[in-house]
Amino acid sequence: MTGCMTIERLEPRLPKDAGAGSVGTELGDVMPDFHLMDINGNSLRYQQSVSPRDYLQQVSGWYFGHAT
């Protein structure tokens, strides 16, 4: 079908370690806010503090990497 788009509503998912009483375990719960330094040299917000709250009502993806 050309030009036809469908939207699938996904069910909420919880991390494997989120037990009863964990923060943000119910559908519609607001997750705790956090801020991280943008260390991507190609980003428009390089060396600025960024938060998911900066992207409300927008699609965003967050990657947390760690190396030693």
PDBQT receptor file of N, H, CA, C and O in Angstrom, charges set to zero:
ATOM      1  N   MET A   1       0.841  -1.178   0.000  1.00  0.00    +0.000 N 
ATOM      2  CA  MET A   1       0.000   0.000   0.000  1.00  0.00    +0.000 C 
ATOM      3  C   MET A   1       0.885   1.241   0.000  1.00  0.00    +0.000 C 
ATOM      4  O   MET A   1       1.626   1.483   0.953  1.00  0.00    +0.000 OA
ATOM      5  N   THR A   2       0.809   1.992  -1.026  1.00  0.00    +0.000 N 
ATOM      6  H   THR A   2       0.207   1.796  -1.800  1.00  0.00    +0.000 HD
ATOM      7  CA  THR A   2       1.587   3.207  -1.118  1.00  0.00    +0.000 C 
ATOM      8  C   THR A   2       0.845   4.357  -0.458  1.00  0.00    +0.000 C 
ATOM      9  O   THR A   2      -0.356   4.525  -0.669  1.00  0.00    +0.000 OA
ATOM     10  N   GLY A   3       1.561   5.161   0.351  1.00  0.00    +0.000 N 
ATOM     11  H   GLY A   3       2.537   5.024   0.523  1.00  0.00    +0.000 HD
ATOM     12  CA  GLY A   3       0.968   6.331   0.975  1.00  0.00    +0.000 C 
ATOM     13  C   GLY A   3       0.084   6.032   2.177  1.00  0.00    +0.000 C 
ATOM     14  O   GLY A   3      -0.598   6.927   2.676  1.00  0.00    +0.000 OA
ATOM     15  N   CYS A   4       0.083   4.796   2.648  1.00  0.00    +0.000 N 
ATOM     16  H   CYS A   4       0.637   4.069   2.242  1.00  0.00    +0.000 HD
ATOM     17  CA  CYS A   4      -0.752   4.443   3.790  1.00  0.00    +0.000 C 
ATOM     18  C   CYS A   4       0.134   4.237   5.011  1.00  0.00    +0.000 C 
ATOM     19  O   CYS A   4       1.120   3.503   4.951  1.00  0.00    +0.000 OA
ATOM     20  N   MET A   5      -0.216   4.883   6.111  1.00  0.00    +0.000 N 
ATOM     21  H   MET A   5      -1.017   5.479   6.159  1.00  0.00    +0.000 HD
ATOM     22  CA  MET A   5       0.561   4.743   7.333  1.00  0.00    +0.000 C 
ATOM     23  C   MET A   5      -0.372   4.338   8.462  1.00  0.00    +0.000 C 
ATOM     24  O   MET A   5      -1.471   4.877   8.596  1.00  0.00    +0.000 OA
ATOM     25  N   THR A   6       0.068   3.396   9.264  1.00  0.00    +0.000 N 
ATOM     26  H   THR A   6       0.961   2.959   9.155  1.00  0.00    +0.000 HD
ATOM     27  CA  THR A   6      -0.694   3.012  10.438  1.00  0.00    +0.000 C 
ATOM     28  C   THR A   6       0.145   3.299  11.673  1.00  0.00    +0.000 C 
ATOM     29  O   THR A   6       1.375   3.273  11.622  1.00  0.00    +0.000 OA
ATOM     30  N   ILE A   7      -0.520   3.569  12.767  1.00  0.00    +0.000 N 
ATOM     31  H   ILE A   7      -1.518   3.590  12.809  1.00  0.00    +0.000 HD
ATOM     32  CA  ILE A   7       0.156   3.834  14.018  1.00  0.00    +0.000 C 
ATOM     33  C   ILE A   7      -0.225   2.735  14.992  1.00  0.00    +0.000 C 
ATOM     34  O   ILE A   7      -1.405   2.459  15.209  1.00  0.00    +0.000 OA
ATOM     35  N   GLU A   8       0.778   2.117  15.568  1.00  0.00    +0.000 N 
ATOM     36  H   GLU A   8       1.737   2.342  15.391  1.00  0.00    +0.000 HD
ATOM     37  CA  GLU A   8       0.556   1.040  16.525  1.00  0.00    +0.000 C 
ATOM     38  C   GLU A   8       0.771   1.578  17.937  1.00  0.00    +0.000 C 
ATOM     39  O   GLU A   8       1.805   2.178  18.230  1.00  0.00    +0.000 OA
ATOM     40  N   ARG A   9      -0.204   1.361  18.802  1.00  0.00    +0.000 N 
ATOM     41  H   ARG A   9      -1.044   0.873  18.564  1.00  0.00    +0.000 HD
ATOM     42  CA  ARG A   9      -0.078   1.782  20.200  1.00  0.00    +0.000 C 
ATOM     43  C   ARG A   9       0.611   0.657  20.961  1.00  0.00    +0.000 C 
ATOM     44  O   ARG A   9       0.136  -0.479  20.981  1.00  0.00    +0.000 OA
ATOM     45  N   LEU A  10       1.744   0.989  21.591  1.00  0.00    +0.000 N 
ATOM     46  H   LEU A  10       2.130   1.912  21.575  1.00  0.00    +0.000 HD
ATOM     47  CA  LEU A  10       2.523  -0.006  22.311  1.00  0.00    +0.000 C 
ATOM     48  C   LEU A  10       2.161  -0.012  23.785  1.00  0.00    +0.000 C 
ATOM     49  O   LEU A  10       1.797   1.017  24.353  1.00  0.00    +0.000 OA
ATOM     50  N   GLU A  11       2.265  -1.174  24.391  1.00  0.00    +0.000 N 
ATOM     51  H   GLU A  11       2.560  -2.010  23.929  1.00  0.00    +0.000 HD
ATOM     52  CA  GLU A  11       2.010  -1.278  25.814  1.00  0.00    +0.000 C 
ATOM     53  C   GLU A  11       3.237  -0.786  26.582  1.00  0.00    +0.000 C 
ATOM     54  O   GLU A  11       4.354  -0.842  26.068  1.00  0.00    +0.000 OA
ATOM     55  N   PRO A  12       3.030  -0.301  27.821  1.00  0.00    +0.000 N 
ATOM     56  CA  PRO A  12       4.170   0.180  28.603  1.00  0.00    +0.000 C 
ATOM     57  C   PRO A  12       5.081  -0.978  28.979  1.00  0.00    +0.000 C 
ATOM     58  O   PRO A  12       4.619  -2.096  29.209  1.00  0.00    +0.000 OA
ATOM     59  N   ARG A  13       6.367  -0.705  29.039  1.00  0.00    +0.000 N 
ATOM     60  H   ARG A  13       6.743   0.203  28.852  1.00  0.00    +0.000 HD
ATOM     61  CA  ARG A  13       7.360  -1.707  29.439  1.00  0.00    +0.000 C 
ATOM     62  C   ARG A  13       8.107  -1.208  30.661  1.00  0.00    +0.000 C 
ATOM     63  O   ARG A  13       8.356  -0.011  30.801  1.00  0.00    +0.000 OA
ATOM     64  N   LEU A  14       8.462  -2.123  31.537  1.00  0.00    +0.000 N 
ATOM     65  H   LEU A  14       8.260  -3.096  31.423  1.00  0.00    +0.000 HD
ATOM     66  CA  LEU A  14       9.220  -1.789  32.730  1.00  0.00    +0.000 C 
ATOM     67  C   LEU A  14      10.581  -2.459  32.661  1.00  0.00    +0.000 C 
ATOM     68  O   LEU A  14      10.711  -3.538  32.084  1.00  0.00    +0.000 OA
ATOM     69  N   PRO A  15      11.604  -1.829  33.248  1.00  0.00    +0.000 N 
ATOM     70  CA  PRO A  15      12.902  -2.505  33.335  1.00  0.00    +0.000 C 
ATOM     71  C   PRO A  15      12.764  -3.790  34.145  1.00  0.00    +0.000 C 
ATOM     72  O   PRO A  15      11.897  -3.898  35.012  1.00  0.00    +0.000 OA
ATOM     73  N   LYS A  16      13.621  -4.756  33.855  1.00  0.00    +0.000 N 
ATOM     74  H   LYS A  16      14.325  -4.669  33.151  1.00  0.00    +0.000 HD
ATOM     75  CA  LYS A  16      13.549  -6.033  34.553  1.00  0.00    +0.000 C 
ATOM     76  C   LYS A  16      13.698  -5.889  36.057  1.00  0.00    +0.000 C 
ATOM     77  O   LYS A  16      13.135  -6.683  36.811  1.00  0.00    +0.000 OA
ATOM     78  N   ASP A  17      14.450  -4.884  36.508  1.00  0.00    +0.000 N 
ATOM     79  H   ASP A  17      14.908  -4.240  35.896  1.00  0.00    +0.000 HD
ATOM     80  CA  ASP A  17      14.692  -4.732  37.937  1.00  0.00    +0.000 C 
ATOM     81  C   ASP A  17      13.689  -3.815  38.627  1.00  0.00    +0.000 C 
ATOM     82  O   ASP A  17      13.857  -3.505  39.806  1.00  0.00    +0.000 OA
ATOM     83  N   ALA A  18      12.656  -3.375  37.926  1.00  0.00    +0.000 N 
ATOM     84  H   ALA A  18      12.519  -3.626  36.968  1.00  0.00    +0.000 HD
ATOM     85  CA  ALA A  18      11.656  -2.474  38.526  1.00  0.00    +0.000 C 
ATOM     86  C   ALA A  18      10.644  -3.304  39.304  1.00  0.00    +0.000 C 
ATOM     87  O   ALA A  18       9.739  -3.903  38.725  1.00  0.00    +0.000 OA
ATOM     88  N   GLY A  19      10.804  -3.331  40.589  1.00  0.00    +0.000 N 
ATOM     89  H   GLY A  19      11.540  -2.844  41.059  1.00  0.00    +0.000 HD
ATOM     90  CA  GLY A  19       9.905  -4.099  41.430  1.00  0.00    +0.000 C 
ATOM     91  C   GLY A  19       8.755  -3.244  41.915  1.00  0.00    +0.000 C 
ATOM     92  O   GLY A  19       8.652  -2.068  41.566  1.00  0.00    +0.000 OA
ATOM     93  N   ALA A  20       7.903  -3.829  42.708  1.00  0.00    +0.000 N 
ATOM     94  H   ALA A  20       7.986  -4.784  42.992  1.00  0.00    +0.000 HD
ATOM     95  CA  ALA A  20       6.775  -3.098  43.278  1.00  0.00    +0.000 C 
ATOM     96  C   ALA A  20       7.292  -1.922  44.085  1.00  0.00    +0.000 C 
ATOM     97  O   ALA A  20       8.249  -2.063  44.847  1.00  0.00    +0.000 OA
ATOM     98  N   GLY A  21       6.684  -0.791  43.929  1.00  0.00    +0.000 N 
ATOM     99  H   GLY A  21       5.907  -0.677  43.310  1.00  0.00    +0.000 HD
ATOM    100  CA  GLY A  21       7.093   0.396  44.651  1.00  0.00    +0.000 C 
ATOM    101  C   GLY A  21       8.188   1.188  43.962  1.00  0.00    +0.000 C 
ATOM    102  O   GLY A  21       8.606   2.229  44.469  1.00  0.00    +0.000 OA
ATOM    103  N   SER A  22       8.666   0.712  42.808  1.00  0.00    +0.000 N 
ATOM    104  H   SER A  22       8.327  -0.134  42.397  1.00  0.00    +0.000 HD
ATOM    105  CA  SER A  22       9.691   1.453  42.080  1.00  0.00    +0.000 C 
ATOM    106  C   SER A  22       9.096   2.742  41.532  1.00  0.00    +0.000 C 
ATOM    107  O   SER A  22       7.904   2.797  41.228  1.00  0.00    +0.000 OA
ATOM    108  N   VAL A  23       9.904   3.759  41.406  1.00  0.00    +0.000 N 
ATOM    109  H   VAL A  23      10.872   3.714  41.653  1.00  0.00    +0.000 HD
ATOM    110  CA  VAL A  23       9.456   5.043  40.858  1.00  0.00    +0.000 C 
ATOM    111  C   VAL A  23       9.113   4.855  39.391  1.00  0.00    +0.000 C 
ATOM    112  O   VAL A  23       9.875   4.240  38.645  1.00  0.00    +0.000 OA
ATOM    113  N   GLY A  24       7.962   5.387  38.972  1.00  0.00    +0.000 N 
ATOM    114  H   GLY A  24       7.343   5.887  39.577  1.00  0.00    +0.000 HD
ATOM    115  CA  GLY A  24       7.588   5.359  37.562  1.00  0.00    +0.000 C 
ATOM    116  C   GLY A  24       7.143   4.009  37.053  1.00  0.00    +0.000 C 
ATOM    117  O   GLY A  24       7.325   3.714  35.872  1.00  0.00    +0.000 OA
ATOM    118  N   THR A  25       6.562   3.176  37.906  1.00  0.00    +0.000 N 
ATOM    119  H   THR A  25       6.414   3.416  38.866  1.00  0.00    +0.000 HD
ATOM    120  CA  THR A  25       6.179   1.841  37.461  1.00  0.00    +0.000 C 
ATOM    121  C   THR A  25       4.751   1.753  36.956  1.00  0.00    +0.000 C 
ATOM    122  O   THR A  25       4.352   0.710  36.438  1.00  0.00    +0.000 OA
ATOM    123  N   GLU A  26       3.985   2.794  37.087  1.00  0.00    +0.000 N 
ATOM    124  H   GLU A  26       4.308   3.641  37.508  1.00  0.00    +0.000 HD
ATOM    125  CA  GLU A  26       2.603   2.777  36.625  1.00  0.00    +0.000 C 
ATOM    126  C   GLU A  26       2.464   3.598  35.354  1.00  0.00    +0.000 C 
ATOM    127  O   GLU A  26       3.153   4.603  35.181  1.00  0.00    +0.000 OA
ATOM    128  N   LEU A  27       1.574   3.172  34.466  1.00  0.00    +0.000 N 
ATOM    129  H   LEU A  27       1.014   2.356  34.607  1.00  0.00    +0.000 HD
ATOM    130  CA  LEU A  27       1.314   3.892  33.236  1.00  0.00    +0.000 C 
ATOM    131  C   LEU A  27       0.930   5.334  33.549  1.00  0.00    +0.000 C 
ATOM    132  O   LEU A  27       0.030   5.571  34.356  1.00  0.00    +0.000 OA
ATOM    133  N   GLY A  28       1.585   6.278  32.936  1.00  0.00    +0.000 N 
ATOM    134  H   GLY A  28       2.316   6.085  32.281  1.00  0.00    +0.000 HD
ATOM    135  CA  GLY A  28       1.283   7.687  33.150  1.00  0.00    +0.000 C 
ATOM    136  C   GLY A  28       2.123   8.329  34.230  1.00  0.00    +0.000 C 
ATOM    137  O   GLY A  28       2.055   9.544  34.415  1.00  0.00    +0.000 OA
ATOM    138  N   ASP A  29       2.928   7.537  34.961  1.00  0.00    +0.000 N 
ATOM    139  H   ASP A  29       2.983   6.550  34.810  1.00  0.00    +0.000 HD
ATOM    140  CA  ASP A  29       3.802   8.110  35.978  1.00  0.00    +0.000 C 
ATOM    141  C   ASP A  29       4.840   9.016  35.325  1.00  0.00    +0.000 C 
ATOM    142  O   ASP A  29       5.301   8.754  34.214  1.00  0.00    +0.000 OA
ATOM    143  N   VAL A  30       5.194  10.066  36.020  1.00  0.00    +0.000 N 
ATOM    144  H   VAL A  30       4.820  10.279  36.923  1.00  0.00    +0.000 HD
ATOM    145  CA  VAL A  30       6.249  10.957  35.555  1.00  0.00    +0.000 C 
ATOM    146  C   VAL A  30       7.564  10.437  36.114  1.00  0.00    +0.000 C 
ATOM    147  O   VAL A  30       7.694  10.218  37.318  1.00  0.00    +0.000 OA
ATOM    148  N   MET A  31       8.513  10.245  35.253  1.00  0.00    +0.000 N 
ATOM    149  H   MET A  31       8.407  10.423  34.274  1.00  0.00    +0.000 HD
ATOM    150  CA  MET A  31       9.819   9.759  35.681  1.00  0.00    +0.000 C 
ATOM    151  C   MET A  31      10.622  10.898  36.285  1.00  0.00    +0.000 C 
ATOM    152  O   MET A  31      10.409  12.059  35.937  1.00  0.00    +0.000 OA
ATOM    153  N   PRO A  32      11.553  10.578  37.194  1.00  0.00    +0.000 N 
ATOM    154  CA  PRO A  32      12.397  11.619  37.776  1.00  0.00    +0.000 C 
ATOM    155  C   PRO A  32      13.184  12.340  36.686  1.00  0.00    +0.000 C 
ATOM    156  O   PRO A  32      13.594  11.732  35.698  1.00  0.00    +0.000 OA
ATOM    157  N   ASP A  33      13.386  13.618  36.873  1.00  0.00    +0.000 N 
ATOM    158  H   ASP A  33      13.053  14.112  37.676  1.00  0.00    +0.000 HD
ATOM    159  CA  ASP A  33      14.145  14.401  35.907  1.00  0.00    +0.000 C 
ATOM    160  C   ASP A  33      15.637  14.205  36.144  1.00  0.00    +0.000 C 
ATOM    161  O   ASP A  33      16.062  13.937  37.267  1.00  0.00    +0.000 OA
ATOM    162  N   PHE A  34      16.414  14.336  35.108  1.00  0.00    +0.000 N 
ATOM    163  H   PHE A  34      16.068  14.554  34.195  1.00  0.00    +0.000 HD
ATOM    164  CA  PHE A  34      17.862  14.318  35.241  1.00  0.00    +0.000 C 
ATOM    165  C   PHE A  34      18.443  15.236  34.174  1.00  0.00    +0.000 C 
ATOM    166  O   PHE A  34      17.791  15.533  33.173  1.00  0.00    +0.000 OA
ATOM    167  N   HIS A  35      19.658  15.673  34.395  1.00  0.00    +0.000 N 
ATOM    168  H   HIS A  35      20.188  15.432  35.208  1.00  0.00    +0.000 HD
ATOM    169  CA  HIS A  35      20.378  16.524  33.453  1.00  0.00    +0.000 C 
ATOM    170  C   HIS A  35      21.742  15.901  33.216  1.00  0.00    +0.000 C 
ATOM    171  O   HIS A  35      22.389  15.444  34.158  1.00  0.00    +0.000 OA
ATOM    172  N   LEU A  36      22.180  15.880  31.975  1.00  0.00    +0.000 N 
ATOM    173  H   LEU A  36      21.654  16.252  31.210  1.00  0.00    +0.000 HD
ATOM    174  CA  LEU A  36      23.499  15.383  31.612  1.00  0.00    +0.000 C 
ATOM    175  C   LEU A  36      24.185  16.384  30.707  1.00  0.00    +0.000 C 
ATOM    176  O   LEU A  36      23.527  17.140  29.993  1.00  0.00    +0.000 OA
ATOM    177  N   MET A  37      25.507  16.389  30.736  1.00  0.00    +0.000 N 
ATOM    178  H   MET A  37      26.042  15.774  31.316  1.00  0.00    +0.000 HD
ATOM    179  CA  MET A  37      26.279  17.258  29.857  1.00  0.00    +0.000 C 
ATOM    180  C   MET A  37      26.323  16.629  28.468  1.00  0.00    +0.000 C 
ATOM    181  O   MET A  37      26.639  15.447  28.334  1.00  0.00    +0.000 OA
ATOM    182  N   ASP A  38      26.010  17.406  27.438  1.00  0.00    +0.000 N 
ATOM    183  H   ASP A  38      25.753  18.366  27.548  1.00  0.00    +0.000 HD
ATOM    184  CA  ASP A  38      26.083  16.939  26.054  1.00  0.00    +0.000 C 
ATOM    185  C   ASP A  38      27.554  16.958  25.643  1.00  0.00    +0.000 C 
ATOM    186  O   ASP A  38      28.158  18.026  25.537  1.00  0.00    +0.000 OA
ATOM    187  N   ILE A  39      28.130  15.775  25.411  1.00  0.00    +0.000 N 
ATOM    188  H   ILE A  39      27.639  14.908  25.496  1.00  0.00    +0.000 HD
ATOM    189  CA  ILE A  39      29.535  15.691  25.041  1.00  0.00    +0.000 C 
ATOM    190  C   ILE A  39      29.734  15.334  23.567  1.00  0.00    +0.000 C 
ATOM    191  O   ILE A  39      30.840  14.997  23.146  1.00  0.00    +0.000 OA
ATOM    192  N   ASN A  40      28.656  15.412  22.793  1.00  0.00    +0.000 N 
ATOM    193  H   ASN A  40      27.757  15.686  23.136  1.00  0.00    +0.000 HD
ATOM    194  CA  ASN A  40      28.725  15.146  21.359  1.00  0.00    +0.000 C 
ATOM    195  C   ASN A  40      29.202  16.411  20.653  1.00  0.00    +0.000 C 
ATOM    196  O   ASN A  40      28.475  17.402  20.588  1.00  0.00    +0.000 OA
ATOM    197  N   GLY A  41      30.415  16.377  20.129  1.00  0.00    +0.000 N 
ATOM    198  H   GLY A  41      31.006  15.572  20.182  1.00  0.00    +0.000 HD
ATOM    199  CA  GLY A  41      30.995  17.534  19.463  1.00  0.00    +0.000 C 
ATOM    200  C   GLY A  41      30.224  17.994  18.236  1.00  0.00    +0.000 C 
ATOM    201  O   GLY A  41      30.413  19.124  17.786  1.00  0.00    +0.000 OA
ATOM    202  N   ASN A  42      29.358  17.147  17.680  1.00  0.00    +0.000 N 
ATOM    203  H   ASN A  42      29.205  16.229  18.045  1.00  0.00    +0.000 HD
ATOM    204  CA  ASN A  42      28.557  17.510  16.506  1.00  0.00    +0.000 C 
ATOM    205  C   ASN A  42      27.179  18.045  16.878  1.00  0.00    +0.000 C 
ATOM    206  O   ASN A  42      26.406  18.426  15.999  1.00  0.00    +0.000 OA
ATOM    207  N   SER A  43      26.869  18.077  18.156  1.00  0.00    +0.000 N 
ATOM    208  H   SER A  43      27.497  17.768  18.870  1.00  0.00    +0.000 HD
ATOM    209  CA  SER A  43      25.551  18.500  18.615  1.00  0.00    +0.000 C 
ATOM    210  C   SER A  43      25.456  20.017  18.700  1.00  0.00    +0.000 C 
ATOM    211  O   SER A  43      26.440  20.699  18.988  1.00  0.00    +0.000 OA
ATOM    212  N   LEU A  44      24.257  20.535  18.446  1.00  0.00    +0.000 N 
ATOM    213  H   LEU A  44      23.458  19.981  18.213  1.00  0.00    +0.000 HD
ATOM    214  CA  LEU A  44      24.019  21.970  18.606  1.00  0.00    +0.000 C 
ATOM    215  C   LEU A  44      24.077  22.387  20.072  1.00  0.00    +0.000 C 
ATOM    216  O   LEU A  44      24.283  23.561  20.377  1.00  0.00    +0.000 OA
ATOM    217  N   ARG A  45      23.897  21.432  20.978  1.00  0.00    +0.000 N 
ATOM    218  H   ARG A  45      23.729  20.477  20.731  1.00  0.00    +0.000 HD
ATOM    219  CA  ARG A  45      23.906  21.735  22.418  1.00  0.00    +0.000 C 
ATOM    220  C   ARG A  45      25.176  21.238  23.095  1.00  0.00    +0.000 C 
ATOM    221  O   ARG A  45      25.180  20.981  24.299  1.00  0.00    +0.000 OA
ATOM    222  N   TYR A  46      26.250  21.101  22.332  1.00  0.00    +0.000 N 
ATOM    223  H   TYR A  46      26.248  21.310  21.354  1.00  0.00    +0.000 HD
ATOM    224  CA  TYR A  46      27.534  20.624  22.848  1.00  0.00    +0.000 C 
ATOM    225  C   TYR A  46      27.959  21.427  24.072  1.00  0.00    +0.000 C 
ATOM    226  O   TYR A  46      27.914  22.657  24.064  1.00  0.00    +0.000 OA
ATOM    227  N   GLN A  47      28.367  20.729  25.110  1.00  0.00    +0.000 N 
ATOM    228  H   GLN A  47      28.404  19.730  25.116  1.00  0.00    +0.000 HD
ATOM    229  CA  GLN A  47      28.826  21.269  26.385  1.00  0.00    +0.000 C 
ATOM    230  C   GLN A  47      27.732  22.037  27.136  1.00  0.00    +0.000 C 
ATOM    231  O   GLN A  47      28.029  22.904  27.958  1.00  0.00    +0.000 OA
ATOM    232  N   GLN A  48      26.480  21.715  26.852  1.00  0.00    +0.000 N 
ATOM    233  H   GLN A  48      26.238  21.011  26.185  1.00  0.00    +0.000 HD
ATOM    234  CA  GLN A  48      25.361  22.281  27.597  1.00  0.00    +0.000 C 
ATOM    235  C   GLN A  48      24.649  21.151  28.340  1.00  0.00    +0.000 C 
ATOM    236  O   GLN A  48      24.703  19.995  27.921  1.00  0.00    +0.000 OA
ATOM    237  N   SER A  49      23.993  21.487  29.427  1.00  0.00    +0.000 N 
ATOM    238  H   SER A  49      23.949  22.426  29.767  1.00  0.00    +0.000 HD
ATOM    239  CA  SER A  49      23.212  20.525  30.175  1.00  0.00    +0.000 C 
ATOM    240  C   SER A  49      21.916  20.238  29.413  1.00  0.00    +0.000 C 
ATOM    241  O   SER A  49      21.211  21.162  29.008  1.00  0.00    +0.000 OA
ATOM    242  N   VAL A  50      21.608  18.954  29.220  1.00  0.00    +0.000 N 
ATOM    243  H   VAL A  50      22.180  18.203  29.549  1.00  0.00    +0.000 HD
ATOM    244  CA  VAL A  50      20.376  18.568  28.529  1.00  0.00    +0.000 C 
ATOM    245  C   VAL A  50      19.560  17.637  29.419  1.00  0.00    +0.000 C 
ATOM    246  O   VAL A  50      20.108  16.940  30.273  1.00  0.00    +0.000 OA
ATOM    247  N   SER A  51      18.255  17.635  29.210  1.00  0.00    +0.000 N 
ATOM    248  H   SER A  51      17.810  18.201  28.516  1.00  0.00    +0.000 HD
ATOM    249  CA  SER A  51      17.328  16.846  30.007  1.00  0.00    +0.000 C 
ATOM    250  C   SER A  51      16.187  16.376  29.104  1.00  0.00    +0.000 C 
ATOM    251  O   SER A  51      15.874  17.039  28.116  1.00  0.00    +0.000 OA
ATOM    252  N   PRO A  52      15.560  15.238  29.429  1.00  0.00    +0.000 N 
ATOM    253  CA  PRO A  52      14.373  14.832  28.669  1.00  0.00    +0.000 C 
ATOM    254  C   PRO A  52      13.278  15.897  28.699  1.00  0.00    +0.000 C 
ATOM    255  O   PRO A  52      12.465  15.983  27.779  1.00  0.00    +0.000 OA
ATOM    256  N   ARG A  53      13.258  16.701  29.750  1.00  0.00    +0.000 N 
ATOM    257  H   ARG A  53      13.919  16.631  30.498  1.00  0.00    +0.000 HD
ATOM    258  CA  ARG A  53      12.251  17.761  29.846  1.00  0.00    +0.000 C 
ATOM    259  C   ARG A  53      12.446  18.822  28.760  1.00  0.00    +0.000 C 
ATOM    260  O   ARG A  53      11.514  19.560  28.441  1.00  0.00    +0.000 OA
ATOM    261  N   ASP A  54      13.648  18.899  28.195  1.00  0.00    +0.000 N 
ATOM    262  H   ASP A  54      14.405  18.299  28.454  1.00  0.00    +0.000 HD
ATOM    263  CA  ASP A  54      13.904  19.838  27.098  1.00  0.00    +0.000 C 
ATOM    264  C   ASP A  54      13.202  19.409  25.811  1.00  0.00    +0.000 C 
ATOM    265  O   ASP A  54      13.071  20.199  24.876  1.00  0.00    +0.000 OA
ATOM    266  N   TYR A  55      12.754  18.160  25.768  1.00  0.00    +0.000 N 
ATOM    267  H   TYR A  55      12.860  17.518  26.528  1.00  0.00    +0.000 HD
ATOM    268  CA  TYR A  55      12.185  17.609  24.544  1.00  0.00    +0.000 C 
ATOM    269  C   TYR A  55      10.758  17.093  24.737  1.00  0.00    +0.000 C 
ATOM    270  O   TYR A  55      10.339  16.159  24.053  1.00  0.00    +0.000 OA
ATOM    271  N   LEU A  56      10.014  17.692  25.661  1.00  0.00    +0.000 N 
ATOM    272  H   LEU A  56      10.354  18.450  26.217  1.00  0.00    +0.000 HD
ATOM    273  CA  LEU A  56       8.628  17.285  25.863  1.00  0.00    +0.000 C 
ATOM    274  C   LEU A  56       7.833  17.469  24.574  1.00  0.00    +0.000 C 
ATOM    275  O   LEU A  56       8.060  18.420  23.827  1.00  0.00    +0.000 OA
ATOM    276  N   GLN A  57       6.922  16.573  24.325  1.00  0.00    +0.000 N 
ATOM    277  H   GLN A  57       6.738  15.800  24.932  1.00  0.00    +0.000 HD
ATOM    278  CA  GLN A  57       6.060  16.580  23.135  1.00  0.00    +0.000 C 
ATOM    279  C   GLN A  57       6.853  16.368  21.845  1.00  0.00    +0.000 C 
ATOM    280  O   GLN A  57       6.369  16.692  20.761  1.00  0.00    +0.000 OA
ATOM    281  N   GLN A  58       8.076  15.821  21.958  1.00  0.00    +0.000 N 
ATOM    282  H   GLN A  58       8.469  15.557  22.839  1.00  0.00    +0.000 HD
ATOM    283  CA  GLN A  58       8.911  15.504  20.802  1.00  0.00    +0.000 C 
ATOM    284  C   GLN A  58       9.428  14.076  20.965  1.00  0.00    +0.000 C 
ATOM    285  O   GLN A  58       9.478  13.545  22.074  1.00  0.00    +0.000 OA
ATOM    286  N   VAL A  59       9.801  13.477  19.870  1.00  0.00    +0.000 N 
ATOM    287  H   VAL A  59       9.760  13.908  18.968  1.00  0.00    +0.000 HD
ATOM    288  CA  VAL A  59      10.422  12.162  19.915  1.00  0.00    +0.000 C 
ATOM    289  C   VAL A  59      11.898  12.354  20.207  1.00  0.00    +0.000 C 
ATOM    290  O   VAL A  59      12.561  13.171  19.567  1.00  0.00    +0.000 OA
ATOM    291  N   SER A  60      12.418  11.602  21.175  1.00  0.00    +0.000 N 
ATOM    292  H   SER A  60      11.880  10.939  21.695  1.00  0.00    +0.000 HD
ATOM    293  CA  SER A  60      13.851  11.677  21.475  1.00  0.00    +0.000 C 
ATOM    294  C   SER A  60      14.356  10.293  21.834  1.00  0.00    +0.000 C 
ATOM    295  O   SER A  60      13.586   9.441  22.276  1.00  0.00    +0.000 OA
ATOM    296  N   GLY A  61      15.632  10.070  21.648  1.00  0.00    +0.000 N 
ATOM    297  H   GLY A  61      16.258  10.763  21.289  1.00  0.00    +0.000 HD
ATOM    298  CA  GLY A  61      16.267   8.817  22.016  1.00  0.00    +0.000 C 
ATOM    299  C   GLY A  61      17.451   9.128  22.906  1.00  0.00    +0.000 C 
ATOM    300  O   GLY A  61      18.170  10.101  22.678  1.00  0.00    +0.000 OA
ATOM    301  N   TRP A  62      17.655   8.301  23.920  1.00  0.00    +0.000 N 
ATOM    302  H   TRP A  62      17.071   7.511  24.105  1.00  0.00    +0.000 HD
ATOM    303  CA  TRP A  62      18.729   8.534  24.882  1.00  0.00    +0.000 C 
ATOM    304  C   TRP A  62      19.584   7.287  24.956  1.00  0.00    +0.000 C 
ATOM    305  O   TRP A  62      19.081   6.175  25.115  1.00  0.00    +0.000 OA
ATOM    306  N   TYR A  63      20.890   7.492  24.839  1.00  0.00    +0.000 N 
ATOM    307  H   TYR A  63      21.299   8.396  24.710  1.00  0.00    +0.000 HD
ATOM    308  CA  TYR A  63      21.849   6.410  24.912  1.00  0.00    +0.000 C 
ATOM    309  C   TYR A  63      22.800   6.676  26.069  1.00  0.00    +0.000 C 
ATOM    310  O   TYR A  63      23.387   7.754  26.158  1.00  0.00    +0.000 OA
ATOM    311  N   PHE A  64      22.953   5.703  26.950  1.00  0.00    +0.000 N 
ATOM    312  H   PHE A  64      22.476   4.827  26.878  1.00  0.00    +0.000 HD
ATOM    313  CA  PHE A  64      23.859   5.841  28.076  1.00  0.00    +0.000 C 
ATOM    314  C   PHE A  64      24.998   4.862  27.877  1.00  0.00    +0.000 C 
ATOM    315  O   PHE A  64      24.806   3.649  27.961  1.00  0.00    +0.000 OA
ATOM    316  N   GLY A  65      26.171   5.382  27.618  1.00  0.00    +0.000 N 
ATOM    317  H   GLY A  65      26.328   6.367  27.550  1.00  0.00    +0.000 HD
ATOM    318  CA  GLY A  65      27.341   4.538  27.436  1.00  0.00    +0.000 C 
ATOM    319  C   GLY A  65      28.360   4.787  28.535  1.00  0.00    +0.000 C 
ATOM    320  O   GLY A  65      28.389   5.856  29.144  1.00  0.00    +0.000 OA
ATOM    321  N   HIS A  66      29.184   3.798  28.776  1.00  0.00    +0.000 N 
ATOM    322  H   HIS A  66      29.160   2.929  28.281  1.00  0.00    +0.000 HD
ATOM    323  CA  HIS A  66      30.217   3.934  29.803  1.00  0.00    +0.000 C 
ATOM    324  C   HIS A  66      31.427   3.142  29.348  1.00  0.00    +0.000 C 
ATOM    325  O   HIS A  66      31.290   2.006  28.894  1.00  0.00    +0.000 OA
ATOM    326  N   ALA A  67      32.593   3.719  29.461  1.00  0.00    +0.000 N 
ATOM    327  H   ALA A  67      32.704   4.642  29.830  1.00  0.00    +0.000 HD
ATOM    328  CA  ALA A  67      33.830   3.022  29.127  1.00  0.00    +0.000 C 
ATOM    329  C   ALA A  67      34.862   3.305  30.207  1.00  0.00    +0.000 C 
ATOM    330  O   ALA A  67      34.864   4.373  30.821  1.00  0.00    +0.000 OA
ATOM    331  N   THR A  68      35.731   2.343  30.426  1.00  0.00    +0.000 N 
ATOM    332  H   THR A  68      35.730   1.476  29.928  1.00  0.00    +0.000 HD
ATOM    333  CA  THR A  68      36.805   2.540  31.396  1.00  0.00    +0.000 C 
ATOM    334  C   THR A  68      38.140   2.304  30.750  1.00  0.00    +0.000 C 
ATOM    335  O   THR A  68      39.174   2.422  31.408  1.00  0.00    +0.000 OA
TER     336      THR A  68
